[in-house]
Amino acid sequence: MAGKSVVSTKILPKVKFRVAPLDDYFSELHRFLNPDANHYDWSGGVLKKYPGLKDKLQSVTDVKEREKIEQGFFEEVEREELPKMEIAREEFQKAWDKIGDDLMRALSEILEIDWGENDRKITATLTLNPIMPRFPEQRMFRVFYGADAEHAIDTVIHESLHFLYFEKWSLIFPEIKADKTGKDNPAWKLSEIVTGVIPNDPRIQFIFKHEFHTYREFQNTNIDGKPLVSHIQRLYDEREDFADFLRKAWEFVKLHEKEIP
Ligand SMILES: [Zn+2]
């Protein structure tokens, strides 16, 4: 079972929510709306939130033209929604501050690694984008302003887990880059699959009762007649320590690389 709790928790990251101006992240929106072949197509997730944009882009194939339409559309949305973004920011901050220290301590215990000097401040920027990229080097990630507080906390845990996970990963597999996103990187896929396993650990659930899932691409994958996530869950439940879990999960992912989308 879980390793001994020998982690000292001198540093606990403080999460600060802020509202990002559209200029900061428009390129991300544009990228998600016009994905390349090496990334999953999540444009539907954006267009579902903004059916008006879907209508406008319907028959437009030229990427430059699409970009102009997207830009104009989101400038308008930003003008209207800015007050709501500010309200959401305050609400998320308040909800997080009640349990944030406990959650960060739990993550450190679970991954059996201390938070480092560069984890002192983590920034959660609210945007209009329902798809929420993260930037591990800057300890920053995006949060959708239209989420409720529970899902905002889900996002903070998911992304903070990534930051710490990549540190732990690099100690065990220094030669394999796990944070490089894309369909051609199985180590990155594993880093996402575990977000449907690790935060369901009782040490998180005790503080924040919530069901965590990974991407539906992985959630819906079966291997040997059983959900991919349940295989990884079993390895987690039977681990000797966290490093042991990582090694075995990585072996499993490599073995079944072709079956994982
Ligand atoms: Zn993720």
Boltz pocket constraint, residues with backbone or C-beta under 6 A from the ligand:
constraints:
  - pocket:
      binder: B
      contacts: [[A, 158], [A, 162], [A, 191], [A, 192], [A, 195]]
      max_distance: 6.0
